[in-house]
Amino acid sequence: MSGSSDWTPLACAVSDTRERAGRYAASDRRAEAEAARREAGYVEAWEARRNGRFVRLWVVKVQVEVAALDWTDARWRLCGYLRRPYHRVGDAPVLYALGRPTLREGCVAGADVDYPFEALDHRHDRAPFGAFERVHVDQYVRALRAARARVLTPPDRPDWPECAPPGEGDWPARSPVSSQVRLGLWRSCHQVLLLAGPGEAESRARELAATIVSHAGCPLGAVVGLEPDDGHAAPDGRWIHPACTLGPARVAALWDDYDLAERDVGEAAALADVYAHAAERVRMSFERDARRHSVNWNAVECKPMQRQ
């Protein structure tokens, strides 16, 4: 999708970038010459990773809805350690932008509400990395592990304990939420980048959305938008390759991710591996940051008072 033998927008961008860089001598140190060589370097790095494959950049919009006590709780549940989209390379913040939570009208209730009711006992004490946040993390790690078990469940063994709904198997029973607690339904729309070959974009987008799960380990993310990004036109008429706006870190992460996904897009075993990695990552990240917070807090507490 970006070679010199076709005339797609990406191919035009490659041609335009190379032609622009070729106008300047290697000794030219003017700002426009440096910019042209820098953009050419980005494009050549993209082309080297593409290696002749017909691949495009896609922008996916993934919508997620969860129950939450308030905006702070919703932000934690939608934009904290939980419910991030996971690429094949794992948690790659350079490849997504998390949307701000917005409240939908009305409230939600019932035993099937996507909320860890154990956390409600700690709702009045939401200290960073305290019991309230830890319950959320514990529940989501369990949900990711259940999601892995579900996608690996043989069709003739739906009775595996790991795949039982809440209240059955190894899951604790859930009673309806107390009438004293009001849970609202909050929504975020995350923007995610991915690479896909011909016919792969929808499958890759669905797989990414499925890495965000409910309390029961079922896919929670919904694909609400999927658009290719083939670059854009500059004021002078040339076509700007997306690599020039993405930057080296995003380009490297995109191709690392695609190299892992190219041969098994949509495969259950591959998604199971992502769930397993995500569960470990959520737990590890939370515990790491909790230790750092404790060290920093203790350092502040032990800091000697300054003499006046």
Secondary structure, DSSP 8 states (H G I E B T S, - for coil): ---TTS-SHHHHHHHHHHHHHTTS-TT--SHHHHHHHHHHHHHHHHHHHHTT---EEEEEEEEEEEEESSHHHHHHHHHSSSS---BTTB--GGGEE----EEEEEEE-STT-SS-GGGGGGTT---TTSHHHHHHHHHHHHHHHHHHHHHH--TT-TT-GGGS-TTSTTS-------TT--EEEEEEEEEEEEEE-TTTHHHHHHHHHHTSB-TTS-B--EEEEEEE---EE-TTS-EE-HHHHH-HHHHHHHHHHHHHHTT-TT-HHHHHHHHHHHHHHHHHHHHHHHHHHHHHHHHHHH------
